[in-house]
Amino acid sequence: MSSRVVTRRSALRILGAGAGSVAVLPWLSEEGIAAFAEIQRTKATPAPKVLSAAQYATLGALAEAIIPADERSPGAKEARVADYVDLILSEGDDKLRQEWLDGLAALDADAVSRFGAPFVGLDVPQVEAMLTEMSRNEKVKEGKSPVEEFFVTAKQATIHGYYTSEIGIHKELRYKGNQLLAEFVGCHTVDGRDCPHCGQKAQA
């Protein structure tokens, strides 16, 4: 694994303690859900509706830091979480869009102030340091800095977008969906044998 990649275990260790107040995000419309599914299915080249290319890249890097790829499943970047958020913003109002644009700007400003580079240019220790700092006051209801406020919202959106995605549902959660039962065979505890279908033990 590349030394530039934050491991999922490391990210969860850093972020796991924070479970405080959570900002409320709107849900995608049916059209938005269909668009998100199509982006994943076709692996379309990113074409954000609201975010600039730089903002999209910053959000993708933050989402991947929150849910990085591991040996079990790909991370938030491959799950197209940045596209999920962009679709939400495209359906939201001006206030919501401005909050996200301001939040991404605050994230980059904080990264530059701390490490002299925007968030996408940070190495692993620097990303981990920023995650630790941004999540430090997550349980506090008031007095958060702008970047801490943004992080709460971005973390919620990342988690929801990831577990709404094909990767999150099927590769991470291993959800198989409702299975078609072609034939109900019943219990076959006959001839002194255990049933191979339900596990019922044969009578001695």
Helices and strands as residue ranges (DSSP letters): H 8-15, H 30-42, H 53-66, H 81-91, H 94-115, G 119-121, H 124-135, H 146-162, H 166-166, I 167-172
